[in-house]
Every structure is written in C-alpha cells, then in structure tokens.
C-alpha cells in the first residue's frame, strides 16, 4: 500500500522535523513551506515550524507496521542535521535493524556528518543511502557516499537547477532526477536531464525520472500534474536490485 505521494517511495517516517538551508538546492524547500502550513493548522509535531526538532514519540512507528514497506526517512528534515545527536541516531538505526522487512531510504545534504557517523556504525542491509546533487557544485557529495558501505547507494538529482556535467557513478546503484515544483520554481532544461540519463545508461546505473515540476519540457510553466513524468517518450520507474556492499 502506498501512503506517500512521493513517486519513489511508499511511506514517510519523520523521527525529526525541521531543517535549514545549506546549498542552492534548498532555496525553495517544499518541506519548509509544508511545515509552516502544518504549524498554522496546529498539526502535532510542527509547533516549532521548520526549526529542527527531535520527535522521540515517532521512533516506534515502523515497529507497528508488519507489512513490508519502503520508508523515506525524514522527508521533513535531514537525518544527519548538525543538531542531530548521535545517540538519537543510534535509536533510529536500532528501529531499522529491528524491522528487516522494511526498506529505509535515507537522503542527506550533509555528507560529512554522514561520513562521521558511518565510521562508528555500519549501515544495516535494509538501508538505501543517498545524497542530493542539484548541480555540478554539489557533486562532490557523491565521493563521500561512494566510500560508505551500503547495499544500495542512490542520488537524488532534484531539483536539477544546473547541468551536473560529467558524473562518476562507480558504486552508485540508482539515480533519481526531477525538476523543481512550486510557485518560485527554477526551470530544468531538458538537456541537463538527458545528460544524466545518458551517463546512467553508459555506466549501468538504474535511472528514475520523478517529474518535470513546475516547468514543462517545452519551457512552459504550468501545474506539476499537467507537466507530468514522461521523459524521452516514457515513464522511468525502475528501482535498483539488491547490491553487494562495496
């Protein structure tokens, strides 16, 4: 059963909420907009708006779900935020280890904190570990990710706001590409996405096209739904198979 509207996952689990901007890809953060809306509505867990906040009461949520589910961890935060205590991270990963029937997709823009934590704790087999790469300026995150043993390593190249140039995808198993959505969205040029898709094909990496976003392939701004997900004549929905941790 799918509980999330995010195309590449099934459900979300947010043991923390809130974040702050670190690179250009964060400029129009959807999670910040949503958090402020939830705060205005009085939703539990968003009393602090988008200020980083631990949610220990949510830690056991995956334990209550028996059916195998793919969780995007911290869709409303960054699991490796500067204010995240490592002892709380330990509790998150204990839950992950206790629920081997689930898959956990962990995505971060804080590759150095991820690296520091991974030196003291191995990634469980059911973790898909990823970093965000929105332009050539942030593709050094890939090198940090590549050095961390994980069954699945993936890149979220979303929002794609500039050409990423040449990519070294050694040790990467999955690449997600998407344009930005929202009223202030920056357009994604089709050739930028085509450059990534071509390199995935050449290097044997599974490619997933998430969305055009607010700007269509034709350069016209309209609703995300109207622009759709068709890229190079089809939808790209493939997922990676289990890999050997290297």
Secondary structure, DSSP 8 states (H G I E B T S, - for coil): ------TT-SEEE-SEEB----SGGGTT-HHHHHHHHHHHHT-TT-TTTTS-EE-GGGTTGGGG--S--EEEETTTB-TT-TT--HHHHHHHHHHHHH-TTSEEEEEES-HHHHHHHHTTS---TTEEEEEE--SGGGTTHHHHHHTS--SEEEEEE-S--S---S---TT--EEEEE---STT-----HHHHHHHHHHHHHHT-EEEEEE-TTB-TTS-B--HHHH-S-BTTB--B---------
